[in-house]
Every structure is written in C-alpha cells, then in structure tokens.
Amino acid sequence: MRAKPFEDNMLYIVDGELLNHMLKICKSFGRHSPEHQEVLNYMMQSIIQCTNYPTGEVNDQLDEIDFEHMLWKFGIKLVNPNNPCSKGGMSNEN
C-alpha cells in the first residue's frame, strides 16, 4: 500500500457506515492504549469536522424524469417506445 493512498487536494465520498466504523475503531484503540487516547480523540474530532455536512441521503428510488433530463443535457436521447419517431443515441445538438 502506498504511504498516501489519497490525494490531499481531492474530495472523496464515503458512506456514514464507514465513518461510524472508523470512530468505533478509534474509541476501541483508545480504551486498549490509553497513551494514544489524545491522538485518537484528535482523529475522531477531525473525522467529524471534515464530514460535518452530508452530501445526500441514500434513496433506492431513481427519479426517472430527473435522470432523463440529466442525460438530455449530456446529449444522450433515450428511445421512447410510445413514439415511433424517437431515435435514441448521442446527439451533437446543443
């Protein structure tokens, strides 16, 4: 494993479950290694501070209208089975 697997100037997305596991590990290590408690407390505070604002909530439902609109903006047209004139694919039109 590289010494720094993540780039400092990049943002990464991790889920809340992983963050909660990281905090549990820090707390557990602190109980077993009191001499490192101060460093682990700093780590926990840093994790909480850096991830204070969630980017969104997990939602298993896809909003098809928003998804189709996003694809349209990227120039991707979906085939509409209700419209015989509809042709799917990429478009060079803006």
Steps between C-alpha positions, in 0.01 A plus 500: 500500500622849417595729789228748392227313309284814475587832339486787751338746261220264390157440655379144556156361574464246778181375661394562858539133589873511421543820701321345799727194478806728496379677815434165674852385415650821641296465821596134536871570449478780754362264765779247435776753459439796735835659409362559150160628613581866431605425141193282443272772641657742253438250218134460599449877520668541161280232340186661640609851401597400145174316442262734677286564193360190330466522123171315484287221629491148365186456296436176317251660263622654177315809382466408135402851390807659661720223361364543147543879527864455608564265207333752265735773625795271419366446150370148556149438372308195618276300271134557581302182425178707485639724224581328168708804390724478808862411431736439790871562515742789519423841360735774388228759543519749788 
